[in-house]
Amino acid sequence: MTELKLPSIDYAALSPILIMLSTALLGVLVEALVPRRSRHLVQLTLALLAVLAALTMVVLHSDERLITAGGALAVDGPTLFLQGAILVLAAMALLLIGDRSVERGGAFVAQAAVTPESADDRRQAEGRNGLTEVYPLTTFAIGGMLIFVAANDLLTMFIALEVFSLPLYLLCALARRRRLLSQEAAMKYFLLGAYASAFFLFGVALIYGFTAGIPGRPAGVDFATINAAVSESPASQVLLFAGMALLSIGLLFKAAAAPFHVWTPDVYQGAPTPVTGFMAACTKVAAFGALLRVFHVAFADASWDFTPILGVVAVLTMLVGAVLAVTQTDIKRLLAYSSIANAGYLLVGVLAPSREGLSGTMFYLVAYGFSVLAAFAVVTLVRDADGEATHLSRWAGLGRRSPFFAALFTFILLAFAGIPLTSGFTSKFAIFGPALEGGQAWLVIAGVLTSMVLAFPYLRVVVMMWLSEPGESTPTVTVPGGLTSAALMIGVLATLVLGIAPAPLLDLATGAAEFVR
């Protein structure tokens, strides 16, 4: 009989993942055992403590460089940096999710099964406490993201993809108001996400077949085997290229890159705004963390083949995001197309063939995450009797009604436009510089031109807020509670600091920009 040996597992190195998944399971027990009136405080405290504990473990193990769990997970510089980014941004998102002072009862429906537009739906919208199942769902999603950026084989990456995607599908359907829009968004996200997952899994099968022909080495979908197969396998290159294409579809879908972006505007608009912010910041970090590992580790020797195709995708993404953002009349849809354009800029960093390109991409992910969470924090505050007022025409004259919050939003929009002394400028410089040095001038030119186009919708909102007279339909800006205020101030300060003094985070990203192979 062949003796089976269990793989060695470094539990300390994997502790951030274990903490978040254990807390998610504990949150399920809280839902069953803790009285309803106490659940919100218990769940929010538990989730925030778990994020803090996981972040502490990331910092304590910042020098770890190893592959563990039988080769399924890699703990290296990019893993730890991106896990830390996900946890910091998730803490901000949890503050927005947990705030119940901006809207009485919170942003989430009191009973998920209530019929939209019914009398029960109208009653719950008037102030019944929102359901607290959102916290274990969110912590499950965070745990899945932590695995996603650490995955060292394609099957582990697929499992992590499902672990963080399924909770997001549910969270998108739980908005307190505009229930039909919220459920429509969740259904679109679920169906398109299922297709993307199927493409990813089919790509895994093709890559496995491609690795089967390596002399003296068993087939597999771990990144070391794939990397060896790229240069050694006698199998048809068609399997490699088809597998790469299908894998890319699954990953680019999560990154909201064109032409796989069509879910983004509808989902951003329909989901509860705190969940939209969570997706815009944390999901983007996770998606690009996986893209970086797949293309810089598994397919590194095939860069000559995939760079032109991904470059075209990057240009198309930037164009679609910038041009369609100009036509938007809803602030959440405008931010969605902004997110799409930023996915294109990040792809420029992914394709920059240097350590500086990798570090610049990681820096960009953190800087954009802070800014976009702050933007959605402001969106939650602009309200009327029916909830958030997201139509752009309603924002006319907002600067005269609430100059402080209008000024904060103006600063954030200027950061998105890449104005100097904001994180938007330094992050674009951090990815365009290495791309230019790496011979990708055409991508940099496309990035600069689309940035100029994208500045127009941002500046249009600024002009509308400050130079228009407030009308009868101009909503008020709700005084934020402590949780939303904290998230907003953290986002704004980070956007300012990373624009004025980006060196510490850039140095940290540069030091972490090396994969374990």
N, C-alpha and C positions, 0 to 999 in steps of 0.2 A: 504493500500500500504506500502511496505517496503521502508523505507527512505534510500537512498544511500548516503554514506559518502565518500568523497574523501580522499585518503590516505594523511597523513602528509608528507611533503617533506622538508628536510633541504637543501635549495638551496645553502647556503654558503658551506656546506660540499661537495656538488656535483659540485661546481664551476669549478674545473679543467676539468671535463667532458664537462660541458656546454660551457666553453671557447673554447675547441678544436672543438666541433661540430659546434658551431656558426661561428667560423673562417672558417671551411670547407665550410659552406653555403655562407659565405661572399666571399670566394675565387671563388665560382661558379659565383657570380655576377661580380666579377672583370674580369673574362674571357669574360663576355658579354659586359661590359661597358668601360673598360680601353683600350686605344689604344695598339696594339700589341707590339710596341717598348718599352713600359713602363711596360708591365705586369711582366716580370721576376723580376725586382727590387721590384715592389709592392708586388708580391706574396711571394717572399722569405722573405722580411721584415715582412710582415703580419704573415707568418707561424712562424718565429723565435720569434716575439713579443708574439704571442699566447702561444708558448711553455714556454717562460719566465714568462708570466702572470699566466699560469696554475701551473708552478712550485712554484711560489710565494705563490699561494693559498694553495698548498700542505703543504708548510712550515708553513704558518700561522695557518693551522688547524691540525697541527701535533699531538695535544692532543685530537682530536675528537675520540670518541669510541661510535658508534651508528649504528643502522639499520634503514634505511629510505626508502622512496618511496614505502610504503606499504609492506615492507619486501623484496623488490627486490634487494636492494643494501646495502652492509655493508661497513662502513667507520671505519676501525680499523688500528692497527699497520701494519700488512702485506699489506693491501690495500695502505696505504699512502707511505710506503717504496717502494713498487713495482711501484706505480704510479710515484713517484719521479725518480726512476731508468729509467722507460720508457721515461720520459720527457727529462732527461739529455742525454740519448743515442740517442733519436730522434733528439735533437738539433745538435749533432755531425753528424748524418746521413743527416740532412737538409743542413749542410755545404758542405758535399760531393755532394749532389744532386744539390745544387745551383752553384757549381763552373763551370765556363765556360772558364777558362784559360788553364786547362789541355788539353781539347779538344775543338777546336773552335766550338762554338754553344752548348756545353754541351754534356752530355752522352746520351741524349734522342733524339729520332727521331723528325724531324721537322714537319712531317705530319703522323699521325698514320695510315691513310688509304693508304699510298703509297705502291705500289706493290714491294715486295722484289726482289732484283737483277735487277730491271728495270733501265732505264736511269734516271728517276725521283729519284729513290732511291740513285743512285750514286751521283747525284747532291746535294741532301740534306745532304748526308754524308760528303760532302766537306766543310761544314761550315755554313749552314743555321741555324738560332737559333732554338733550340729545343722547343717543345711545353711546355707550362707552366701549363697545366692541371695536371701535376704531383704534384703540391703543394696542391690543394684541395683534391686530392686522398690521398696524404700522411697524411694530417691532419685528414681526415675521418678515416684512418687506426689507427692513434694515439688515436683518440677519442674512437674507438671501443676497443682498447687494454686497455684503462683506465677503461672502463665499465667491460671488461672481468675479470680483477683481483679483481673487487669490487662486482661482481655478487653474490647474496645470494640465488638465485634459478636457476634451470636448464634452464627455458625458457629464462630468462634474459641473461644467459650465452650463449645460442644458438644464440640469436639475436646479441649479441656483437661479437660472432664468425663470423657471416656473415658480420657484419659492417666492421670489419677490414680485412676479407679475400677477399671480392670482389674487393676492391681497389688494393690489392696486386696482384691479378690475372691480372689486367689491367697493373699495373706498370711493371710486368715482361715482357710484350710484347712490350715495348717501347724503346728498345735499338736502338741507332743510327746506329750501325754497326752489321753485322751478324744477319740480320733481321729474316731470317728463323729460326735460332737457338733460337732467342729470342721468336718468336711466338710459336715454338714447346714447349719451356719450359713453356710458359704461358698456353698452351692448356693442357699439362700434369698436371700442378699444379691445373688447374680448374677442370678437370675431376676427378682426385683423391681426390681433396678437396671436391667436391660434394658428392662423395661416403662416405667420412669420416663424412661429415655433416649429411648425411642420417643415418649412424650408430648411431651418437650421438642422433639424434631426436628419433630414434626407442628406444634407451636406455631410453630416457626421458619418453616415453610412458609406458615402462615396469616398471620403477620405480614408476610412478604414480599409476599403477595398484597395485603395492606392498604396497603402503601407504594407499590404500582404506580400508583395514581391521582394522585399529586402532580403538578400541572402544572409542566412544565419541569424535572423532577428524576427521574433514573432510580430504579427500585425498588432496594431494598437492605435489608440487615439490620444495618447499622451503627447505633449508637445515635443519631447525629445525624439520620439519615434517618428513623428510627422516631419520634423526638421531633417532627420537622417534620410527619410524617404524622398524628400524633395530633390536631394542630390544623388541618391543611390538607387532608388526603386526603378526596376525595368518596366513597371506597369505603364499603361498609356497615360500620357499627360492630360488627356481629356478628363480622366477621373479627377485629377488634381484641380484643374481649372473649374470644372463643374462643381466640385465640392467647395472650393473657395468661394465661388459665386453664391451658392446657396447659403453657406455660413454667413457671408457678408449681408445677405438680405435680412437674416434674423437679427444680426447685430445692428445694422444700419436702421432697422425699424425702431429699435429701442433708442437709438441716438437721434431719431427724428430727422434723418437725412433724406433728401429727395432722391428718387421718386417714391420713397417709402414713408413719406411725411403726412399722408392725407388724413390720418387719425388726429393729428396734433391740434389743429385749431378747434375742432368740435369737442375734443376731450378737455382741452384747457378751458374752454368756455363753459362746459356743462358740469365739470367736477366741482366739488366744494373748493373754494379758493385756497385754503390751507393745503389741501391735497394737491392742487395744481402747483403751488410753490414747491412742495415736497418732490413732485415728479420733475419739475423743471430743473431743480438743483441736484438732487441725489441720484435720480435715475440717469441723468446725463453723465455724472461722474462714473457710475457703475458701467454704463454702456461703453464709454470711451476707455475706461480701464481695461475692459475685456478686449476691445479693438486693439489697443496698444499691445497687449500680451499676445494675442493671436498673430498679429502681423509682424511684431518685432521678435517673437520667439519661435512660434511654430513655422511660419512661412517666411522667415527672414531671408532665406536664400532664393526666394521667388519674387523678391521685391521688384526686379526688372519687369516681371509679368503683371503684377497687380497695381503698381504705382500709376501707370497711365489711366487705367480704368477708374481707380479711386479718385484720381485727380479730376476726371470728368464729373464724377459724382459730387465732389467738393464744389466745383464751379457751378454745377446745376443747383446744388443746395443753396449756395450763396445767392444766386440769381432769384430763385423761387422765393426764398425768405425775404429778400430785400424788395423785390418788385411787388409781391402780393401784400406786404406790410403796408405799402402806400395806399392800398384800396380799402383797408379795414375801417369799420365804424364802431367796433367794440374793443375796449381796452384789453380784455383778456385774449381776444383773437390777435390783436396787434402784438402782444407779448409772445403769443405762440409763434407767429411768423418770425419775430425777432429771435426766438429760440432756434428755429430752423436755420436761419442765417448763421447764427453762432455755431451750430453744428458743422456748417461748411467751413468756418474759420478753424475749428478744432481739427477737422480732417486735414487741413494744411499742415498743422503741427504733427499729426500722426504720420504724414508722408515725409516729413523732414528727416533725412537719413543721418541723424546725429544724436548724441546724448543731450545736446542743447534743445533739440526739437522735442524730445521726450519730456525734459524738465519744463520747457515752456508750455507744453500741452497740459501738464499737471497743474502748473501755476494758473493757467487760464481757467481750468475747471473750478478751482477754488474761488478765484476772483469773481467769475460769473455767478457761481452759486450764491455768494453773499449778496450780490446786487439784485439778482432775480427774486430772492426771498424777501428782500426789503421792498421791492416793487409790488409784490403781491400783498405784502402787509399793508401798504397804503391803499391798495384796491379794496381790501376788506373794510376800510374805514369810510369810504365814500358811499353813503347810503341814503335811501328815502324810506317811506313806509313799506315798500314792497321788497326791501332788502338792498343788496348792492346795486348801485347805478353804474353799469359798465358801458353804456352807450356813450361814445365820445362827445356827442352833442350835449350831454348832461354835465360834462366837465367844464363847459364854457364859464369863465368867470370864477373858477374855483380859487384862483389866487387871491381874489378879493374877499371871498368868504372865509378862507382858512389859509393865510399866507405861509404859515409855518410848514404845514404838511405839503402844500403846493411846492414850496421851495425844496423840501426833501425829495419829492418826486421828480422835480426838475433836475436835481443833481444826479439822481439815478439814471434818468433818461440821457443826460449828457455823458454819463459813464458808458451806457450802452452805445452811444454814438462814437466813443473813442476820443473824447476831448482830453487833452493833457491835464495832468494832476488828478486823474481818476484811474481806478484800476482797469477800466476798459482800454485806456491808451497803453498802459504798461503790458497788459496781457496780450494785446495784438502785436505789440513790438516783440514780445517774447516768442511768439510763434512765427511771425513773418521774417524776422532776422535769420534764424536757422534755415528756414525754407529757401531764402534768397541765397545763402551761402551754399546750400545743397543743390543748387541748380534748378530750383522750382520757381523761377521768376514769374512764369505765366500764372501760377497760383497766387502769388503775392499781388500781381497787378489786378487780377480778378477780385481779390480780397479788398484791396484799396478802393477800387471802383464801386463795388457793391456796398462798402461801408459808407461811401458818399451818398449813394441812393438811399440807404437805410436811415441816414441822418434826417431825411425829410419828414417821415412820419413822426419821429421823436420831436423834432422842432415844431411840427404842426400842433402837437399836443401842448407843448410849452406855450406857444403863442395863444392857443385857445384858452388856456388857464389864466394867463396874465393880461392879455390885451382885449378880452371880450368882457362885456358887461354881464354880471350874473342875472339870470332871469328867474321867473317864477318856478321853473322846473329844475333849477340848479340845486343839487342835493346838498345836504350838510355833511360835514366831516365829523364822525363820531369821535368823542374823546376815547383814546384807546385805553384798555386796561393794562395792568402791569406786565402781563406776558407778551402781548402784542407790542407794547412799547419797548420791551427788552429786545425782542427779535428785530424790530425796526432799527433801533439804535445800533445794535451789533452790526447789522447789514450796512448801514450808512457809514459808520466809522471804519469798518473794514474796507469799504469801497474807497474811502478817502485815504486811509493809511497805505493801502496797497498801491495807490497812485502816487503818493509822495515819497514813501520809503519802502519800495518793494524788495529791497535786497535781502532781508532775512528770509522771507518765504522763498525767493528765487534760489538762494543758497541752499536752503533745506531741500527744495525740489531737485536741484542739481546733484546734491549729495545722495539723493535717493534714486536717481535715474539710472539704475543698473539692474537688469533682470538676472535671477538665478536660472541657469539653464541645465 
